[in-house]
Amino acid sequence: MPPSTAWHQRLPAPRRALAAQFLRFGAVGTAGFVVDTAVLYAALAAGAGLYGGRVLSYLAAASSNWALNRAWTFRAAARPATGRRAAARQWALFLLVNLLGFALNYSTYALLVANVPLVTAHPVIGVAAGSLAGLSGNFLLSRRFVFGGA
């Protein structure tokens, strides 16, 4: 292949689809980062504290990420959830399987907030680091167990 061929065009079709899906998942994660940060700062302003506020902000971000991933990233999944009960079950499953990502995300955040004064003063840095720490695990688990795109 000529060297001018774009990297994604050199991938086999199944890998190209996976890469595109991962990029959409990352874009959704970026939107979730904005939700996470906004809710955290609102919770801090309301007196929730750095740790309690982070739990609230993570739940808000995870819920918005589930909705966006359901509508965009995994819309062509083999097992879409239809109906209110199925959607609620899928949301709960999304939160459950993303507990590993949450553990990586929250522990990274907590470690940085506790040990790095710059992060304590600017928790958005910890939110960003935590989001990156949980990204790949959340993608793989969500794809396989929540949205059925194995």
PyMOL commands that set and color helices and strands:
alter all, ss='L'
color gray80, all
select helices_A, chain A and resi 7-10+13-45+50-73+84-97+99-115+117-121+124-146
alter helices_A, ss='H'
color red, helices_A
deselect
rebuild
show_as cartoon
